[in-house]
């Protein structure tokens, strides 16, 4: 699987980020709780330097709870505050706000101690497309301030959002990880909805995903699609069975696996096939030790 493009607006976003960092007090890095490692841009730490950083695992309601706990522990060892949230319902957002407010108070006290004029505490929010940045900002701000949508990359330009009188949030365009020569990373980004549909083969992604679901969410998979015993079936065979069950038939009664793949990916992204984390925390520890 190869990604044929790297959107120009994402490359430009890195430059915009660098230009605005001089006035930033805190960076909130929003990651997808299902792919905490894959959804990180490896250049972020180099770009933001020694600025304070908070990591938010968004969409944690779609991820394996035990894996999320393990990832929170791993990410906190990196010296960053870390929170798991569901921005759609607001779960966990108050903890993020409390953490930001605490850091803002410390910064304002330092400014006062230096007899510097009071100013808003400035926060930059970054993350890959469709990870939930704008939804998180809307929850923090308490109103629909930033554009949101299911299409990756809907936030095209930077936006400043005021939160009360003390905090300003800067919503940045999505900055996609450049590790696009890694087929596994592309698969995970595609499966979770971070890539545009035109940039990958939905059938290939759905088949690979079905094999993971067969091994790790068998009951949810077979129950949702009313399948029989598929323990010995590969992804292609399961995809065809789902197409048959859901009436994805073309001319002559031929199963349309493309339509079947769209259904599988859509229902996975909605959490209808179980809470699945594709980046396993134990795998990350093994890589670090090797």
C-alpha positions as CSV (number, residue, x, y, z in Angstrom):
1,X,0.0,0.0,0.0
2,X,1.5,3.3,-1.0
3,X,0.4,6.9,-0.3
4,X,0.8,8.9,-3.5
5,X,0.7,12.3,-1.9
6,X,1.8,14.5,0.9
7,X,-0.7,17.5,1.0
8,X,1.0,20.9,0.6
9,X,-1.1,22.5,3.3
10,X,0.3,20.0,5.8
11,X,3.9,20.8,4.9
12,X,3.1,24.5,5.1
13,X,1.5,24.0,8.5
14,X,4.9,23.0,9.9
15,X,6.3,26.3,8.8
16,X,3.3,28.2,10.3
17,X,3.8,26.3,13.5
18,X,7.5,27.3,13.7
19,X,6.6,30.9,13.0
20,X,4.1,31.1,15.9
21,X,6.0,29.1,18.5
22,X,7.8,32.2,19.8
23,X,4.6,33.5,21.4
24,X,3.3,30.1,22.6
25,X,3.4,29.0,26.3
26,X,2.0,25.5,25.9
27,X,1.5,22.9,23.1
28,X,-1.4,20.4,23.3
29,X,-0.6,17.4,21.2
30,X,-3.8,15.6,20.3
31,X,-3.3,11.9,19.4
32,X,-5.8,9.2,18.4
33,X,-6.1,6.8,21.4
34,X,-6.4,3.9,19.0
35,X,-3.0,4.7,17.4
36,X,-1.1,6.8,19.9
37,X,2.3,6.0,18.3
38,X,1.3,6.2,14.7
39,X,-0.7,9.4,15.1
40,X,2.4,11.2,16.5
41,X,4.4,13.4,14.2
42,X,8.1,12.4,15.0
43,X,9.2,16.0,14.3
44,X,7.0,17.6,16.9
45,X,9.4,17.3,19.9
46,X,12.2,18.8,17.7
47,X,10.0,21.6,16.5
48,X,8.5,22.7,19.9
49,X,11.8,22.3,21.8
50,X,11.6,22.7,25.6
51,X,8.1,24.3,25.7
52,X,5.6,22.8,28.1
53,X,3.5,20.1,26.4
54,X,0.3,18.3,27.2
55,X,-0.7,15.1,25.4
56,X,-4.4,14.3,24.8
57,X,-5.5,10.8,23.8
58,X,-8.7,11.6,21.9
59,X,-11.5,9.2,21.0
60,X,-10.6,7.0,24.0
61,X,-14.1,5.7,23.9
62,X,-13.2,3.8,20.7
63,X,-9.9,2.4,22.1
64,X,-9.2,-0.6,24.4
65,X,-9.4,0.8,28.0
66,X,-6.5,-1.3,29.2
67,X,-4.3,-0.2,26.3
68,X,-5.2,3.4,27.0
69,X,-4.1,3.1,30.6
70,X,-0.8,1.6,29.5
71,X,-0.3,4.4,26.9
72,X,-1.0,7.1,29.5
73,X,1.7,5.6,31.7
74,X,4.2,5.4,28.8
75,X,3.5,9.0,27.6
76,X,3.7,10.4,31.1
77,X,7.3,9.1,31.5
78,X,8.1,11.5,28.7
79,X,7.6,14.4,31.1
80,X,4.3,15.6,29.6
81,X,0.9,15.9,31.2
82,X,-1.4,13.3,29.6
83,X,-5.2,12.9,29.5
84,X,-7.7,10.6,27.8
85,X,-10.8,12.3,26.5
86,X,-14.0,11.8,24.4
87,X,-14.4,15.3,23.0
88,X,-17.8,14.5,21.6
89,X,-19.3,13.9,25.0
90,X,-16.9,16.0,27.0
91,X,-15.6,13.1,29.1
92,X,-12.1,14.0,30.4
93,X,-12.1,17.5,29.0
94,X,-12.4,19.1,32.5
95,X,-9.2,17.4,33.5
96,X,-7.5,19.0,30.5
97,X,-8.9,22.4,31.3
98,X,-7.7,22.1,34.9
99,X,-4.2,21.1,33.8
100,X,-4.1,24.1,31.4
101,X,-5.4,26.5,34.0
102,X,-2.8,25.4,36.5
103,X,0.0,26.0,34.0
104,X,-1.5,29.3,33.1
105,X,-1.6,30.4,36.7
106,X,2.0,29.5,37.2
107,X,3.0,31.5,34.0
108,X,1.0,34.6,35.1
109,X,2.6,34.5,38.5
110,X,6.1,34.4,36.9
111,X,5.2,37.4,34.7
112,X,3.9,39.3,37.7
113,X,7.1,38.5,39.6
114,X,9.1,40.0,36.8
115,X,6.8,43.0,36.7
116,X,5.8,42.1,33.2
117,X,2.4,43.2,31.8
118,X,-0.3,40.5,32.1
119,X,-1.3,38.8,28.9
120,X,-3.3,35.7,27.8
121,X,-1.7,32.3,28.3
122,X,-1.2,31.1,24.7
123,X,-1.8,27.5,23.8
124,X,-1.1,25.8,20.4
125,X,-3.2,22.7,19.6
126,X,-1.7,20.3,17.1
127,X,-2.4,16.9,15.7
128,X,-3.0,14.8,12.5
129,X,-6.1,15.4,10.4
130,X,-9.4,14.1,11.8
131,X,-8.0,13.3,15.2
132,X,-10.4,15.6,17.1
133,X,-8.5,18.8,17.6
134,X,-11.5,21.1,16.7
135,X,-13.9,19.1,18.8
136,X,-11.6,19.3,21.8
137,X,-11.2,23.1,21.3
138,X,-15.0,23.5,21.1
139,X,-15.4,21.7,24.4
140,X,-12.7,23.7,26.1
141,X,-14.1,27.0,24.8
142,X,-17.6,26.0,25.6
143,X,-19.0,26.8,22.2
144,X,-18.6,25.8,18.6
145,X,-15.7,28.1,17.9
146,X,-13.6,25.9,15.5
147,X,-14.8,24.1,12.4
148,X,-15.3,20.4,12.8
149,X,-16.0,17.6,10.4
150,X,-15.4,13.9,9.6
151,X,-13.4,14.7,6.4
152,X,-9.6,14.7,7.1
153,X,-8.0,18.1,6.9
154,X,-11.1,20.3,7.3
155,X,-9.2,22.8,9.4
156,X,-7.3,24.6,6.6
157,X,-5.9,27.6,8.4
158,X,-4.9,28.7,11.8
159,X,-7.6,30.0,14.2
160,X,-7.3,31.8,17.5
161,X,-10.0,31.1,20.1
162,X,-10.3,33.0,23.3
163,X,-11.2,31.0,26.4
164,X,-12.4,33.4,29.1
165,X,-10.0,36.3,29.7
166,X,-6.9,34.3,30.6
167,X,-6.3,31.7,27.8
168,X,-6.1,31.8,24.0
169,X,-6.0,28.6,21.9
170,X,-4.4,28.4,18.5
171,X,-5.9,25.7,16.3
172,X,-3.4,24.6,13.7
173,X,-4.1,22.7,10.5
174,X,-3.5,19.0,10.6
175,X,0.1,17.9,10.4
176,X,0.3,14.4,9.2
177,X,3.2,12.1,10.2
178,X,5.7,12.0,7.3
179,X,6.5,8.2,7.8
180,X,4.4,7.4,4.8
181,X,6.8,4.8,3.5
182,X,5.7,2.5,6.3
183,X,2.8,0.2,5.1
184,X,1.7,-0.6,8.6
185,X,1.5,3.1,9.5
186,X,-0.5,3.8,6.4
187,X,-2.9,1.0,7.2
188,X,-3.5,2.3,10.7
189,X,-4.0,5.9,9.6
190,X,-6.4,4.7,6.8
191,X,-8.4,2.4,9.1
192,X,-9.0,5.1,11.7
193,X,-10.0,7.8,9.2
194,X,-6.9,10.0,9.2
195,X,-6.4,9.7,5.4
196,X,-8.7,10.8,2.6
197,X,-10.5,7.9,0.9
198,X,-8.8,8.7,-2.4
199,X,-5.4,8.0,-1.0
200,X,-5.7,4.3,-0.2
201,X,-7.3,1.0,-1.3
202,X,-10.3,0.5,1.0
203,X,-10.6,-3.2,0.2
204,X,-6.9,-3.8,1.2
205,X,-7.4,-1.9,4.4
206,X,-10.7,-3.5,5.3
207,X,-9.3,-7.0,4.7
208,X,-6.3,-6.3,7.0
209,X,-8.5,-4.8,9.6
210,X,-10.9,-7.8,9.5
211,X,-8.0,-10.2,10.3
212,X,-7.2,-8.1,13.4
213,X,-10.8,-8.1,14.4
214,X,-11.1,-11.8,13.9
215,X,-8.2,-12.3,16.3
216,X,-9.0,-9.7,18.9
217,X,-12.7,-8.9,18.7
218,X,-14.2,-12.2,17.4
219,X,-17.5,-12.0,19.2
220,X,-18.2,-8.3,18.3
221,X,-17.3,-9.1,14.6
222,X,-19.4,-12.2,14.2
223,X,-22.4,-10.7,16.2
224,X,-22.4,-7.4,14.3
225,X,-22.4,-9.0,10.9
226,X,-24.3,-12.2,11.8
227,X,-21.4,-14.4,10.7
228,X,-20.9,-18.1,11.4
229,X,-17.5,-19.6,12.3
230,X,-14.8,-17.5,10.6
231,X,-11.9,-18.4,12.8
232,X,-10.1,-20.0,9.8
233,X,-11.1,-17.4,7.2
234,X,-8.8,-14.7,5.9
235,X,-9.8,-11.1,5.5
236,X,-10.9,-11.4,1.9
237,X,-13.2,-14.3,2.7
238,X,-14.7,-12.5,5.7
239,X,-15.2,-9.4,3.6
240,X,-17.1,-11.4,1.0
241,X,-19.3,-12.9,3.7
242,X,-20.1,-9.5,5.0
243,X,-20.9,-8.3,1.5
244,X,-23.3,-11.2,1.1
245,X,-24.9,-10.6,4.5
246,X,-25.4,-6.8,3.9
247,X,-26.6,-7.2,0.3
248,X,-23.6,-5.6,-1.4
249,X,-24.3,-7.2,-4.7
250,X,-23.5,-5.9,-8.2
251,X,-24.8,-7.0,-11.6
252,X,-25.3,-10.7,-11.9
253,X,-25.3,-11.1,-8.1
254,X,-21.5,-10.6,-7.8
255,X,-20.4,-9.5,-4.4
256,X,-19.2,-5.9,-4.4
257,X,-16.3,-6.0,-2.0
258,X,-15.7,-2.3,-2.4
259,X,-19.1,-1.5,-0.9
260,X,-18.5,-4.2,1.8
261,X,-15.2,-2.5,2.7
262,X,-16.8,0.9,3.1
263,X,-19.3,-0.7,5.6
264,X,-16.5,-2.4,7.6
265,X,-14.4,0.8,7.8
266,X,-17.4,3.0,8.7
267,X,-18.6,0.6,11.5
268,X,-15.1,0.2,12.9
269,X,-14.6,4.0,13.1
270,X,-17.9,4.3,14.9
271,X,-16.9,1.8,17.5
272,X,-19.6,-0.7,16.4
273,X,-17.0,-3.6,16.1
274,X,-15.6,-3.2,19.6
275,X,-13.0,-1.0,21.3
276,X,-9.8,-1.7,19.5
277,X,-6.4,-0.2,19.8
278,X,-4.2,-0.8,16.8
279,X,-0.9,0.5,18.4
280,X,-0.3,-2.0,21.3
281,X,1.6,-0.5,24.2
282,X,3.6,-3.7,24.7
283,X,4.8,-3.5,21.1
284,X,6.1,0.0,21.8
285,X,8.0,-1.1,24.9
286,X,9.5,-4.0,22.9
287,X,10.7,-1.5,20.3
288,X,12.2,0.7,22.9
289,X,14.1,-2.2,24.5
290,X,15.4,-3.6,21.2
